[in-house]
Amino acid sequence: MIRERTSLTGKGQIQLPVGIRRAIGAERGDTFLFELTDQREIRVKLIKKRKLSDLAGTLPVKGVFPGIEEEEELTKQKVARKVARGG
């Protein structure tokens, strides 16, 4: 068990001691969830930030990207049809 002490600032902030940060692998941008138990104990859970690259491949592929020029042309056609319908 690691036990370290920190203080509450005038803005209501606390600094996570370096020994604990290192032990749990906390990094800038990570989030913490605070839970207050019925016994008035505070539990803190680390929620790691996810890199965009970690999400690659998580969504199903609907189709192959045709390329920027063709995509622009398809968009222009869709807009023209919408304008022609009065929308």
Stockholm file with secondary structure:
# STOCKHOLM 1.0

chainA/1-87         MIRERTSLTGKGQIQLPVGIRRAIGAERGDTFLFELTDQREIRVKLIKKRKLSDLAGTLPVKGVFPGIEEEEELTKQKVARKVARGG
#=GR chainA/1-87 SS CCCCCCCBCTTSCBCCCHHHHHHHTCCTTCEEEEEECTTSCEEEEEECCCCGGGGTTCSCCCSCCCCHHHHHHHHHHHHHHHHHTTC
#=GC SS_cons        CCCCCCCBCTTSCBCCCHHHHHHHTCCTTCEEEEEECTTSCEEEEEECCCCGGGGTTCSCCCSCCCCHHHHHHHHHHHHHHHHHTTC
//
